[in-house]
Amino acid sequence: QVQLVESGGGLVQPGGSLTLSCAASRSFNNFIGMGWYRQIPGAQREPVAVLNAGGTTHYTDSVKGRFTISRDGAKNTVSLQMNNLKPEDTAVYYCSVIDRLGTRDFGQGTQVTVSS
């Protein structure tokens, strides 16, 4: 099992920016994909941005043009740059990886609150 530790959440005003970072305890060479999910109370966890091993990215429609996912293979980290944040982006954000056996793991989550 991999350990994933997120950081970078917090309170930001609408229009502001935050960068989330996730450190993995194992090399990214073990995974076929990594990404960021978010969840609000009473709702299902939803994928926000996904990056596969080949470098292809996918974003949910509501964040396209505002969020960017990237990885640093040398440091085993995956980041989410979030710009022009909106109140509806408020959620707990979770880092996730999926390995070659199809096992998905999540981090403990980090709270992002967008409010004036």
Backbone as CSV, one residue per row, in Angstrom:
resi,resn,N_x,N_y,N_z,CA_x,CA_y,CA_z,C_x,C_y,C_z
1,GLN,0.840,-1.186,0.000,0.000,0.000,0.000,0.879,1.242,0.000
2,VAL,0.477,2.229,-0.751,1.247,3.449,-0.852,0.706,4.481,0.130
3,GLN,1.586,5.286,0.674,1.198,6.409,1.530,1.227,7.682,0.693
4,LEU,0.138,8.429,0.764,0.032,9.681,0.023,-0.230,10.803,1.015
5,VAL,0.572,11.845,0.947,0.436,12.963,1.881,0.226,14.250,1.094
6,GLU,-0.962,14.851,1.277,-1.280,16.099,0.595,-0.905,17.297,1.446
7,SER,-0.663,18.402,0.776,-0.412,19.670,1.460,-0.821,20.800,0.525
8,GLY,-0.961,21.998,1.108,-1.216,23.169,0.292,-2.625,23.699,0.327
9,GLY,-3.525,23.026,1.022,-4.885,23.537,1.110,-4.960,24.767,2.005
10,GLY,-6.141,25.382,2.030,-6.316,26.548,2.879,-7.492,27.387,2.448
11,LEU,-7.528,28.606,2.977,-8.588,29.566,2.679,-8.066,30.580,1.670
12,VAL,-8.838,30.814,0.626,-8.439,31.768,-0.402,-9.675,32.515,-0.877
13,GLN,-9.478,33.749,-1.296,-10.588,34.553,-1.797,-10.925,34.152,-3.233
14,PRO,-12.152,34.377,-3.647,-12.505,34.098,-5.052,-11.558,34.824,-5.999
15,GLY,-11.146,34.102,-7.039,-10.183,34.645,-7.982,-8.738,34.357,-7.623
16,GLY,-8.528,33.839,-6.439,-7.175,33.554,-5.985,-6.651,32.217,-6.488
17,SER,-5.453,31.888,-6.033,-4.786,30.662,-6.488,-4.259,29.862,-5.303
18,LEU,-4.189,28.569,-5.500,-3.567,27.657,-4.549,-2.873,26.555,-5.328
19,THR,-1.829,26.011,-4.742,-1.175,24.843,-5.321,-1.192,23.709,-4.300
20,LEU,-1.798,22.607,-4.682,-1.806,21.414,-3.853,-0.657,20.499,-4.279
21,SER,-0.058,19.853,-3.301,1.031,18.934,-3.595,0.786,17.612,-2.885
22,CYS,1.213,16.539,-3.503,1.022,15.199,-2.942,2.325,14.427,-3.084
23,ALA,2.810,13.936,-1.959,4.035,13.132,-1.952,3.680,11.669,-1.751
24,ALA,4.233,10.804,-2.609,3.971,9.370,-2.535,5.163,8.639,-1.925
25,SER,4.869,7.573,-1.200,5.935,6.814,-0.539,6.591,5.804,-1.488
26,ARG,6.021,5.659,-2.676,6.588,4.754,-3.670,6.797,5.483,-4.973
27,SER,7.679,4.949,-5.794,7.972,5.565,-7.082,6.743,5.577,-7.977
28,PHE,6.607,6.646,-8.734,5.495,6.748,-9.669,5.587,5.698,-10.782
29,ASN,6.715,5.055,-10.906,6.848,3.986,-11.894,5.920,2.813,-11.590
30,ASN,5.415,2.760,-10.348,4.516,1.686,-9.948,3.072,1.936,-10.362
31,PHE,2.776,3.130,-10.844,1.391,3.525,-11.072,1.102,3.795,-12.542
32,ILE,-0.118,3.476,-12.934,-0.538,3.766,-14.301,-1.283,5.088,-14.373
33,GLY,-1.622,5.638,-13.234,-2.309,6.927,-13.237,-2.289,7.562,-11.866
34,MET,-2.438,8.848,-11.857,-2.496,9.611,-10.602,-3.416,10.793,-10.836
35,GLY,-3.952,11.317,-9.751,-4.864,12.422,-9.958,-5.349,13.039,-8.671
36,TRP,-6.247,13.985,-8.847,-6.863,14.692,-7.733,-8.378,14.547,-7.815
37,TYR,-8.970,14.256,-6.672,-10.413,14.156,-6.522,-10.854,15.185,-5.500
38,ARG,-12.138,15.472,-5.465,-12.652,16.345,-4.421,-14.015,15.860,-3.977
39,GLN,-14.347,16.268,-2.764,-15.613,15.831,-2.178,-16.164,16.916,-1.274
40,ILE,-17.476,17.172,-1.417,-18.174,18.081,-0.523,-19.115,17.242,0.332
41,PRO,-19.506,17.733,1.497,-20.383,16.953,2.380,-21.663,16.529,1.674
42,GLY,-21.996,15.251,1.814,-23.227,14.729,1.246,-23.147,14.337,-0.206
43,ALA,-21.963,14.507,-0.807,-21.811,14.175,-2.215,-20.730,13.117,-2.393
44,GLN,-20.734,12.502,-3.572,-19.702,11.514,-3.873,-18.396,12.208,-4.225
45,ARG,-17.314,11.500,-3.982,-16.004,12.004,-4.381,-15.934,11.979,-5.909
46,GLU,-15.467,13.071,-6.493,-15.429,13.164,-7.944,-14.015,13.469,-8.429
47,PRO,-13.656,12.937,-9.589,-12.332,13.247,-10.148,-12.293,14.681,-10.665
48,VAL,-11.202,15.345,-10.409,-11.013,16.723,-10.855,-9.988,16.779,-11.980
49,ALA,-8.861,16.130,-11.771,-7.782,16.138,-12.761,-7.042,14.812,-12.664
50,VAL,-6.766,14.238,-13.834,-6.116,12.934,-13.879,-4.949,12.990,-14.857
51,LEU,-3.885,12.313,-14.490,-2.690,12.257,-15.324,-2.285,10.791,-15.436
52,ASN,-2.225,10.269,-16.681,-1.839,8.865,-16.787,-0.336,8.749,-17.033
53,ALA,0.143,7.512,-17.003,1.590,7.289,-17.084,2.174,7.795,-18.398
54,GLY,1.345,7.856,-19.435,1.820,8.348,-20.724,1.864,9.860,-20.827
55,GLY,1.365,10.526,-19.787,1.412,11.979,-19.770,0.116,12.657,-20.192
56,THR,-0.890,11.885,-20.554,-2.174,12.460,-20.959,-2.940,12.954,-19.735
57,THR,-3.532,14.133,-19.861,-4.296,14.707,-18.759,-5.780,14.787,-19.114
58,HIS,-6.606,14.698,-18.073,-8.047,14.866,-18.220,-8.534,15.727,-17.068
59,TYR,-9.432,16.640,-17.389,-9.987,17.532,-16.367,-11.508,17.504,-16.431
60,THR,-12.124,17.622,-15.273,-13.563,17.786,-15.273,-13.876,19.147,-15.881
61,ASP,-15.021,19.255,-16.535,-15.326,20.461,-17.320,-15.251,21.736,-16.496
62,SER,-15.665,21.678,-15.250,-15.761,22.901,-14.448,-14.407,23.512,-14.101
63,VAL,-13.312,22.765,-14.279,-11.999,23.306,-13.924,-11.096,23.495,-15.138
64,LYS,-11.570,23.120,-16.308,-10.736,23.255,-17.514,-10.341,24.711,-17.719
65,GLY,-9.062,24.921,-17.990,-8.553,26.271,-18.200,-8.146,26.969,-16.919
66,ARG,-8.488,26.380,-15.773,-8.158,27.000,-14.489,-7.192,26.144,-13.663
67,PHE,-7.309,24.825,-13.766,-6.476,23.910,-12.979,-5.473,23.209,-13.897
68,THR,-4.299,22.925,-13.351,-3.274,22.196,-14.085,-2.647,21.141,-13.181
69,ILE,-2.642,19.904,-13.658,-2.010,18.816,-12.911,-0.628,18.547,-13.496
70,SER,0.320,18.260,-12.632,1.669,17.963,-13.089,2.327,17.015,-12.098
71,ARG,3.424,16.412,-12.497,4.132,15.488,-11.616,5.628,15.725,-11.712
72,ASP,6.304,15.352,-10.650,7.758,15.373,-10.607,8.203,13.945,-10.288
73,GLY,8.618,13.223,-11.308,8.979,11.825,-11.128,10.168,11.626,-10.205
74,ALA,11.077,12.570,-10.198,12.267,12.447,-9.356,11.903,12.556,-7.868
75,LYS,10.880,13.343,-7.573,10.475,13.559,-6.184,9.240,12.750,-5.803
76,ASN,8.663,12.025,-6.765,7.433,11.260,-6.523,6.325,12.157,-5.975
77,THR,6.157,13.305,-6.603,5.101,14.224,-6.199,4.198,14.538,-7.388
78,VAL,2.948,14.794,-7.091,1.999,15.255,-8.098,1.332,16.512,-7.540
79,SER,1.198,17.510,-8.364,0.692,18.800,-7.915,-0.556,19.201,-8.697
80,LEU,-1.322,20.088,-8.098,-2.493,20.655,-8.757,-2.441,22.163,-8.573
81,GLN,-2.168,22.866,-9.647,-2.182,24.321,-9.629,-3.605,24.769,-9.912
82,MET,-4.167,25.539,-8.985,-5.552,25.983,-9.114,-5.588,27.500,-9.183
83,ASN,-6.054,28.020,-10.304,-6.150,29.468,-10.517,-7.599,29.889,-10.648
84,ASN,-7.829,31.176,-10.460,-9.179,31.734,-10.583,-10.193,30.886,-9.808
85,LEU,-9.884,30.646,-8.563,-10.737,29.788,-7.753,-12.098,30.413,-7.518
86,LYS,-13.106,29.546,-7.457,-14.484,29.963,-7.271,-15.039,29.332,-5.995
87,PRO,-16.061,29.929,-5.406,-16.650,29.339,-4.191,-17.065,27.879,-4.395
88,GLU,-17.513,27.534,-5.588,-17.933,26.152,-5.851,-16.767,25.157,-5.917
89,ASP,-15.539,25.662,-5.864,-14.374,24.771,-5.783,-14.110,24.332,-4.344
90,THR,-14.831,24.910,-3.401,-14.661,24.548,-2.001,-14.976,23.072,-1.790
91,ALA,-14.005,22.340,-1.228,-14.157,20.897,-1.029,-12.918,20.372,-0.312
92,VAL,-12.982,19.117,0.070,-11.776,18.406,0.501,-11.176,17.762,-0.752
93,TYR,-9.919,18.035,-0.971,-9.227,17.518,-2.147,-8.349,16.334,-1.748
94,TYR,-8.433,15.271,-2.543,-7.703,14.046,-2.269,-6.784,13.694,-3.435
95,CYS,-5.575,13.350,-3.093,-4.644,12.803,-4.063,-4.951,11.318,-4.230
96,SER,-4.752,10.792,-5.435,-5.044,9.390,-5.686,-4.065,8.820,-6.709
97,VAL,-3.740,7.555,-6.514,-2.944,6.832,-7.503,-3.606,5.476,-7.756
98,ILE,-3.361,4.919,-8.932,-3.859,3.587,-9.259,-2.702,2.788,-9.828
99,ASP,-2.521,1.567,-9.323,-1.374,0.773,-9.763,-1.769,-0.179,-10.891
100,ARG,-0.818,-0.963,-11.325,-1.014,-1.833,-12.486,-2.005,-2.960,-12.221
101,LEU,-2.314,-3.210,-10.949,-3.311,-4.224,-10.598,-4.707,-3.613,-10.463
102,GLY,-4.798,-2.315,-10.641,-6.085,-1.653,-10.524,-6.431,-1.207,-9.122
103,THR,-5.481,-1.278,-8.224,-5.713,-0.847,-6.850,-5.559,0.661,-6.754
104,ARG,-6.598,1.303,-6.236,-6.566,2.764,-6.077,-6.401,3.113,-4.605
105,ASP,-5.534,4.072,-4.345,-5.325,4.588,-2.996,-5.572,6.092,-2.972
106,PHE,-6.022,6.573,-1.819,-6.252,7.998,-1.606,-5.439,8.479,-0.425
107,GLY,-5.094,9.772,-0.457,-4.485,10.394,0.696,-5.539,10.768,1.714
108,GLN,-5.124,11.490,2.746,-6.044,11.834,3.827,-6.904,13.042,3.507
109,GLY,-6.547,13.762,2.483,-7.328,14.917,2.045,-6.831,16.218,2.629
110,THR,-7.081,17.292,1.892,-6.741,18.635,2.358,-7.897,19.570,1.996
111,GLN,-8.265,20.408,2.944,-9.429,21.281,2.758,-9.051,22.514,1.947
112,VAL,-9.869,22.805,0.952,-9.761,24.046,0.188,-11.067,24.802,0.366
113,THR,-10.957,26.027,0.851,-12.132,26.870,1.058,-11.954,28.163,0.287
114,VAL,-12.912,28.445,-0.587,-12.880,29.661,-1.392,-14.012,30.558,-0.915
115,SER,-13.646,31.648,-0.273,-14.657,32.511,0.326,-14.084,33.897,0.543
116,SER,-14.948,34.901,0.443,-14.525,36.265,0.720,-14.835,36.628,2.159
